[in-house]
Amino acid sequence: MPFAGGIICGDAYFFHHRTECLLHASSEQLDLPFTLFPVWTCLAGFLLLFITYFFSNKYRLHWLYGISVFLCCLGLGAGMAEERLHRTDFLFSDKAEVYQAVIREKPEMKERSVLCRVHLEGKVGDNATRTKEYAHTALLYFPKDSASVLLNRGDKLWVHARLMPPANNGNPDEFDYVRYFIRKGGSATAYVPGGHWRVVEHETSRTLRQMALDYREEVVGLYRRLGFRGDNLAVLSALTVGDKENLSEDILETYSVTGASHVLALSGLHIGFLYALLFIFLSFIWKRWAFFKPFGLLLIILFLWAFAFLTGLSASVVRSVIMCSLLAISCLQPEKPLTLNTLAATAFLMLLYNPLWLFDVGFQLSFAAVAAILLIQPKLYNLLSVRHRILRYIWGLLTVSVAAQMGTAPLVIFYFSRFSTHFLLTNLWVIPMVSLILYSAVFMLILTPFPFLQLCLTSVVNTLLKTQNTVLRWIEQLPASSVDGLWIDVWEIFLSYLFLLLLFRYFAVRTVRSIYLALCSLLLLVTYHTVSASLSIPQRSIVFYNVRNCPAVHCLTDEGHSWLACSDSLPDIARLHRALAPHWNHKHLPVPQTLIADYFTSGFTFCNHIIFYAGKRICLLHDTRWRNKVSNHPLPIDYLYISKGYNGRIMDLIPLFNICTVILDTSLSDYRSNILKEDCSRLTIPCISLKERGALCIHL
């Protein structure tokens, strides 16, 4: 716990200094200093440890040893996290440069671009500067054309681009992409126009992770050759090798609504099935020859790590394999092997390797689920005594599902704003089916040297996958299959887990004080949630969001009703909803009424792309409809909202409008934005760029 607390402190210090540097630096160059917090904390811990050594015979000072270890772990976590984050520091230039980069992963095909994750090796022609400062990872976006679609992993490129630090859009309650990107080891992003890059050579050397991904692609290719297609191929690839690239939006939504998303994320469930299969198979051997047990357990560990290698060494799989490896080693002693100490040792070893895994959603959900199963499931299971073997299995499965759901529910609501109500029914169906699919798929791969037998088993696996997906779609259609639009913050997560821990303590130590503390924590949680909800009620306002290629104006009332007036006749509403859903959930807003044509109601008017609301006029300008028009009495416009499609100047609108403020949408190119800013400066009209400022909210 102190080690994890130190990681959180180091992360907070780094991003605090990064924000200050971006606010005060004249250019985009970041020079982030190391803080002395980890050093002083570790020194304080060692000093206490030194004092404890000399007074070790005085038992009343034994608590100093605990404090010293606490401080040392806190400082170690902060220092390791900060050092890991500082690896992403990069000296950005204010102009385009020519860099040499190597594509490290398979390029990702977007709708209009090709995304490549590259390793920067330095500036071309500047060998003297190819030092550690250029050992960085960057995301490069290429226009999707006949040349960029042929890019492959291992290609060495020369690119002419201006690298930029990652930036958020500035919308309220949006996903913090900057923290996510940097924690994943990213340093910079850039758009590389066509003709500004070339492939100079192809590297044949591969890292261990790249070799693992290559083998994973070969397994997915084998599935295709065996005849798996569509959702069956996507689900089988996700279940067996962790490849979720082919999962469609429909199948992801089905698994999410029904509460079965955890089976698509290759983690402890799948590793546990493989561990059980190997353990049962090899136990028959060491029951006859006891000396074989250590070698059998070693074979299990080696097989699990080979499987982790095959799946690309993702954090969730590595976590599960480490835990199962410790479990296998502990089987050499007769005591109960899987405890919270095993779980804590696994987390500590993983965080020593990469402290930033602490912020990985899969890492958090996995450990929360396993901890809840270890703590809560035995108490639930003992509530009912079941003698029948099948009923006992079902009861055990139900208690495991309830315990895991209790442990992960706060995190699931926080990250996904959803709670699946039919999770018990889902797990009763999906866990046995997943075990059958996994075991059948393993035997199917083993039968590769025997094509006829492999094809026979292929039809069985296909049928199992189709049946599983069909039943999950039926569960998805049941009434109230999920509760959406939920919102909690970090403090509510902390209070939720505090209540669960105190409730567990009450069941372990049934005293008046225990139930008193549990009820007090529940009261504190409910009070905080009530106050937070009352402070987040919507207010009458006008909001301009920073969502690329989705120019729209959001008008809200105090009662929560709202209108979303769009500039385009065919707006990308889905993208807008994805970007703004967290904020609307926070404000407890229903889905706004989308307007693309004239609309009239009491207190709100949208006519000819001019909004009149609460005494304010907003003109949405995206075409040339006002060109060459004049008026003897110019119309007062409080906010002129200009988006992509308008190619004129501000001076052209002066004979028609009396403009108070100009707002530039993020869909405008930098060239157009600079021209319009110069016009506003010349005419002394206030100008706001959403690309630079982020979302703009005007309270009325």
MIRO-81894 format. One record per residue (C-alpha): residue in three letters; x, y, z. Coordinates in steps of 0.1 Angstrom, whole numbers, plus 2048, in hexadecimal, padded with zeros to 3 digits. Layout:
BEGIN
ALAXYZ/...
END
This chain:
BEGIN
MET800800800/PRO81B81A808/PHE82D8107E7/ALA80D8167D3/GLY8088377E6/GLY82B8427DC/ILE82483A7B8/ILE8048507BA/CYS81886C7CA/GLY83486A7AF/ASP81A86A793/ALA8088887A2/TYR82989C7A6/PHE833895783/PHE8138A0772/HIS8108BE789/HIS8338CB77E/ARG82A8C275A/THR80B8D875B/GLU81F8F576A/CYS83A8F274F/LEU8208F3733/LEU80F911743/HIS82E926748/ALA84591B72C/SER84793270E/SER84A9146F6/GLU83F8F06F7/GLN8608E4706/LEU85D8D1726/ASP8788D2740/LEU86A8BF75E/PRO87F8BE77E/PHE8828A0795/THR8728A67B7/LEU88489F7D7/PHE86688F7E8/PRO87186B7E2/VAL8948727EE/TRP88A88380E/THR870869815/CYS88884C811/LEU8A285F826/ALA889863842/GLY88083E840/PHE8A5834842/LEU8AB84C85F/LEU88E83D873/LEU89B81A86A/PHE8BD824877/ILE8AD831898/THR89981289B/TYR8B87FC899/PHE8C880E8B7/PHE8A980C8CC/SER89E7E98C1/ASN89E7DE8E6/LYS8827F78EE/TYR8617E68E3/ARG84D8078E7/LEU8608148C8/HIS8587F78B2/TRP84080C89E/LEU85E820890/TYR86880287B/GLY84580186A/ILE847826863/SER86A824855/VAL86080883D/PHE84181B834/LEU85583A82B/CYS86F827818/CYS854816803/LEU8428377FD/GLY8628487F1/LEU86C82A7DC/GLY84A82A7CA/ALA84A8507C4/GLY86E84F7B7/MET8688317A0/ALA848840792/GLU85786278C/GLU87685377B/ARG86083E765/LEU84B85D75B/HIS86A872755/ARG87485A739/THR85A86A724/ASP86988D727/PHE87089B704/LEU87E8BC6F7/PHE8658C86DE/SER86E8DF6C2/ASP8588FC6B7/LYS85D8F2692/ALA85B8D367D/GLU87A8BD67E/VAL88589D66B/TYR88687F683/GLN89085B67F/ALA87684468D/VAL87081E68E/ILE84D80F68E/ARG84B7F86AD/GLU8287EB6AA/LYS80F7E268F/PRO800802680/GLU7DC808689/MET7C481166D/LYS7AD82E677/GLU79083C663/ARG7A5857651/SER7C885165D/VAL7E2836666/LEU7EF83768A/CYS81282B690/ARG8238276B2/VAL84882F6AC/HIS8698306BE/LEU87B8516B8/GLU8A084C6B1/GLY8AA8706AC/LYS8AC88B692/VAL8B8882670/GLY8DC890669/ASP8E189768E/ASN8F487869A/ALA90388B6B7/THR8E18906C7/ARG8D686B6C5/THR8D88666EA/LYS8C085A704/GLU8AB879700/TYR89D86B6E0/ALA8948486EE/HIS8708526ED/THR84F8446E0/ALA8398596CA/LEU8178556B8/LEU81985F694/TYR7F986467F/PHE7FD860659/PRO7E186863F/LYS7D1848634/ASP7DD842610/SER7ED8265FB/ALA80F82C60A/SER80782F62F/VAL7F180F62F/LEU8117FB625/LEU824806645/ASN82E7E965B/ARG83F7E367C/GLY8657E5679/ASP86480065E/LYS87E81C664/LEU87183E65A/TRP87D861654/VAL86087865D/HIS85E89E65B/ALA8458AA676/ARG8428C0694/LEU83F8AA6B3/MET8268B66CD/PRO8208AC6F1/PRO7FF8996F6/ALA7E28B0700/ASN7BE8AC70C/ASN7A18BC6FA/GLY7978D0719/ASN7748C371B/PRO7658BF73E/ASP76889C74E/GLU77A88F72F/PHE79187172F/ASP7B487D739/TYR7C687171A/VAL7E7883723/ARG7EC86F743/TYR7E284F731/PHE7FA855715/ILE81885F72B/ARG812842743/LYS81382A725/GLY83683871D/GLY82C851701/SER83E8726FD/ALA8318846DE/THR8178836C2/ALA81989169E/TYR80689267E/VAL81C88A660/PRO80D89863F/GLY81088461F/GLY83288860F/HIS84389162F/TRP85086E637/ARG862851627/VAL86D82D630/VAL89382A630/GLU89780663B/HIS8867E964E/GLU8937DC66F/THR8927B6672/SER89C7B5697/ARG87F7B16AF/THR87A7B66D4/LEU86B79C6EB/ARG8497AC6EA/GLN8497AF6C4/MET85178A6C1/ALA8347836D8/LEU81D7986C3/ASP8297866A4/TYR8207646B2/ARG7FF7716BE/GLU7F777D69A/GLU80175A68D/VAL7E774A6A5/VAL7CC762699/GLY7D675A675/LEU7D273567E/TYR7AF73C68B/ARG7A674D66A/ARG7B372F656/LEU79E71866B/GLY77F72B661/PHE77774267E/ARG767762673/GLY756781681/ASP74D7836A6/ASN75775F6AB/LEU77B76669F/ALA77C7866B4/VAL7707766D4/LEU7877586D0/SER7A576E6C9/ALA79D7836E8/LEU7977646FE/THR7B67516F5/VAL7D27696EA/GLY7C478B6F6/ASP7C079A6D3/LYS7A27B16D5/GLU7A97C36B4/ASN78D7B26A1/LEU7727B76BC/SER7557CB6AD/GLU7427E76BF/ASP7237D16C1/ILE7347B36D2/LEU7467CA6EA/GLU7267DB6F4/THR7157B96F9/TYR7307AD710/SER7317CE722/VAL70C7D1728/THR7097AC734/GLY7287B074B/ALA73D797738/SER7597AF72D/HIS77179F746/VAL77277F731/LEU77E793712/ALA79B7A2726/LEU7B4786728/SER7BD78574D/GLY7BA76F76D/LEU79B75C761/HIS7AC74E742/ILE7CE748753/GLY7BB737770/PHE7AA71F757/LEU7CB716747/TYR7DC712769/ALA7C06FB775/LEU7C26E6755/LEU7E86E2758/PHE7E76DC77E/ILE7CC6C177B/PHE7DF6B075E/LEU8016AF76F/SER7F46A7792/PHE7EC684786/ILE81168077F/TRP81F68D7A0/LYS80567A7B4/ARG81665B7A7/TRP83A6687A8/ALA83D6837C3/PHE85F68E7B8/PHE85069B797/LYS83B6B67A9/PRO8566D27A9/PHE85D6CB784/GLY8386CB77C/LEU8326EC78D/LEU8506FA77A/LEU8416EE759/ILE8206FF762/ILE832720769/LEU84671E748/PHE826716734/LEU814734744/TRP83074B73C/ALA83173E718/PHE80C745716/ALA812768723/PHE82C76D709/LEU8147616EE/THR7FA77B6F9/GLY8127996F6/LEU81C79B71B/SER7FF7B2725/ALA7FD7BF749/SER7DE7AB752/VAL7ED78A745/VAL80F791756/ARG7FD798777/SER7E9778774/VAL80876376B/ILE81C771787/MET8007697A0/CYS7FC745792/SER822740793/LEU82374A7B8/LEU8057337BD/ALA8177167AC/ILE83671C7C1/SER82171E7E1/CYS8126FC7D8/LEU8336EC7E5/GLN8276F3808/PRO8076E6818/GLU7F9707824/LYS7DE71A812/PRO7F172A7F5/LEU7DB7467E6/THR7D8762800/LEU7D9788800/ASN7FE785805/THR8017737E4/LEU7EC78F7D4/ALA8017AA7E4/ALA82279A7DA/THR8167987B6/ALA80C7BD7B6/PHE82D7C77C6/LEU8427B47AD/MET82E7C2790/LEU8317E679C/LEU8567E27A3/TYR8597DA77E/ASN8427F5771/PRO83380D78C/LEU81B81C773/TRP8087FC770/LEU7F680878F/PHE7E181F779/ASP7D8804760/VAL7B37FD761/GLY7B87D875C/PHE7D17D7778/GLN7B97E8790/LEU79B7D3787/SER7AE7B2789/PHE7BC7B87AB/ALA79C7C67B8/ALA7897A77AC/VAL7A278E7BA/ALA7A47A17DC/ALA77E7A17DE/ILE77C77C7D6/LEU7967747F1/LEU78678A80C/ILE760788805/GLN75A7687F2/PRO760750810/LYS748764826/LEU72D76280B/TYR73373E804/ASN72F734829/LEU70D74582B/LEU6FD72781B/SER70670281E/VAL7016EF7FD/ARG7066C97FC/HIS6FE6C17D8/ARG71D6C37C2/ILE70E6D67A5/LEU6FB6EE7BB/ARG71B6F47CF/TYR72D6FC7AF/ILE7127157A5/TRP7117247C8/GLY7377287C7/LEU7367387A5/LEU71B7507B1/THR72E75B7D0/VAL74E7607BB/SER73A7767A2/VAL72A78A7BE/ALA74C78F7D0/ALA75E7997B0/GLN7417B17A7/MET7427C17C9/GLY7687C67C6/THR7677D57A3/ALA7467E87A2/PRO75480A7AE/LEU770808794/VAL7597FD778/ILE74081977F/PHE75D832781/TYR76D828760/PHE74F81C74B/SER73182E75C/ARG71E80D75A/PHE7127F1771/SER7067D0763/THR6E87C3776/HIS6E77A0768/PHE70B797770/LEU701778784/LEU6EE76A767/THR70A77374F/ASN725763764/LEU71174376A/TRP711740744/VAL73174F738/ILE74B740750/PRO74271C748/MET740724723/VAL762736724/SER772718735/LEU76470171A/ILE7707196FE/LEU79271D70D/TYR7986F8712/SER78B6F06EF/ALA7A070B6E0/VAL7C06FD6F2/PHE7B96DA6E5/MET7B16E86C2/LEU7D46F96C1/ILE7E46D96CE/LEU7D46C66B1/THR7E56DC697/PRO7FA6BE68A/PHE7DA6AB684/PRO7C46C166C/PHE7A66AA66B/LEU7A26A8690/GLN7A96CD693/LEU78D6D667B/CYS7756C068E/LEU77D6D26AE/THR77B6F469C/SER7566EF695/VAL7506E86BA/VAL7637086C4/ASN74F71C6AA/THR72E70E6B8/LEU7387176DC/LEU74273A6D2/LYS7217406BF/THR70C7326DC/GLN71E7486F5/ASN7197686E1/THR6F57606DA/VAL6EC75B6FE/LEU6FE77B708/ARG6EB78E6EE/TRP6CB7806FD/ILE6D678B720/GLU6DE7AE711/GLN6BA7B1706/LEU6AB7AA728/PRO69A7C773A/ALA6B27DD74F/SER6D07C9744/SER6E77E674E/VAL6E6807760/ASP6F882274C/GLY701846751/LEU70F841774/TRP729858782/ILE7418577A1/ASP7628687A8/VAL78285C7B7/TRP7788647DB/GLU7588507D7/ILE76D8327CC/PHE7838367EB/LEU764838802/SER75481A7F1/TYR7728047F7/LEU77681181A/PHE752806821/LEU7587E4812/LEU7777DF827/LEU7657EA847/LEU7487D383E/PHE7607B683A/ARG76F7BF85B/TYR74D7BD86B/PHE74779A85E/ALA76979086A/VAL7677A188C/ARG7427A4896/THR7437C18AE/VAL72E7E08B3/ARG74C7F68AA/SER7517E3889/ILE72D7E987D/TYR72E80C88A/LEU74D814875/ALA73E803856/LEU71D817859/CYS73083785F/SER74483283F/LEU72482A82C/LEU71484A839/LEU73385E82F/LEU73184E80C/VAL70C856808/THR71187A815/TYR72E8817FE/HIS71B8737E0/THR6FC8887E8/VAL7118A87EC/SER7248A07CC/ALA70489A7B8/SER6F48BA7C5/LEU7138CE7BB/SER7138C0798/ILE6EF8C978E/PRO6ED8DA76C/GLN6EC8FF769/ARG6DE91474C/SER6FB919735/ILE709918712/VAL72790070B/PHE73E8FE6EE/TYR7518DD6EE/ASN7738D46DF/VAL76A8B56CB/ARG77B8B36A9/ASN7648B468B/CYS7458B66A1/PRO73D8DB6A4/ALA71F8E06BA/VAL7108F76D4/HIS7018E86F4/CYS6E68FD705/LEU6DB8F1728/THR6BE8FA73E/ASP6BD8F8764/GLU6A58DB762/GLY6BE8C574F/HIS6AE8C872D/SER6C78D2712/TRP6CB8D76EC/LEU6E98CF6D7/ALA6E98E56B8/CYS7008D869D/SER7118EB681/ASP7128CD669/SER6F48BD65A/LEU70389B660/PRO71589F681/ASP72A883691/ILE7138806AF/ALA72385E6BA/ARG74586E6BE/LEU73688C6D1/HIS7248756E9/ARG74385F6EF/ALA75787E6F8/LEU73D88F70E/ALA72B87271E/PRO74087473E/HIS737899743/TRP71389373C/ASN713876754/HIS72388C76E/LYS7088A7769/HIS6ED88C768/LEU6E1899747/PRO6CB885730/VAL6D688270B/PRO6D28A56FC/GLN6BB8AC6E0/THR6D08AE6C0/LEU6C68C96A7/ILE6D18CB683/ALA6B48DF675/ASP69F8FD681/TYR68E8F86A2/PHE67790E6B7/THR66C9096DB/SER66591E6FA/GLY685931703/PHE69A9216E8/THR69D9286C2/PHE6B49196A8/CYS6AE929686/ASN6C592C668/HIS6E192067F/ILE6DC93D697/ILE6D39346BC/PHE6C094B6D2/TYR6C093F6F6/ALA6BF951717/GLY6C4973707/LYS6E39676F4/ARG6E89636CE/ILE7009496C1/CYS70794769C/LEU71492568F/LEU72992E670/HIS73491065B/ASP72C91A637/THR729939620/ARG704940626/TRP70B963632/ARG72396D616/ASN71C98E604/LYS6FF99761B/VAL6FB9B862D/SER6E29C8645/ASN6D99EB64F/HIS6D69DF672/PRO6F19C467A/LEU6E49A8690/PRO6F59A66B2/ILE7079856B7/ASP71597D6D9/TYR72995F6CC/LEU7349586A9/TYR73D9336A8/ILE75292B688/SER75A90867E/LYS7688F665F/GLY75690063F/TYR758926642/ASN77493362C/GLY76C95862F/ARG77A974646/ILE76C985664/MET76A9A6651/ASP751996639/LEU738992656/ILE73B9B5665/PRO71F9C464E/LEU7079A965A/PHE7109A267E/ASN71A9B569D/ILE73299C6AC/CYS73B99B6D1/THR75197C6D2/VAL75F9636B9/ILE76493F6C1/LEU7799296AB/ASP7719046A9/THR78C8E96AA/SER7828DD687/LEU7928FC677/SER7B68F766A/ASP7D290A67A/TYR7D592065B/ARG7B092A65C/SER7B1930682/ASN7CF94767F/ILE7BE95C664/LEU79E95F678/LYS7B2968698/GLU7C4984684/ASP7A3991678/CYS79599269C/SER7B49A36A9/ARG7B19BE68D/LEU78C9C3695/THR7929C26BB/ILE7799A56BF/PRO78098C6DB/CYS78A96A6CC/ILE78A9486DD/SER79A9296CD/LEU78B9086DB/LYS7AA8F66CF/GLU7C090A6E6/ARG7A7910703/GLY7928F1704/ALA76D8F170A/LEU75C912712/CYS73F91372B/ILE72A93372E/HIS71493474D/LEU6F4948749/
END
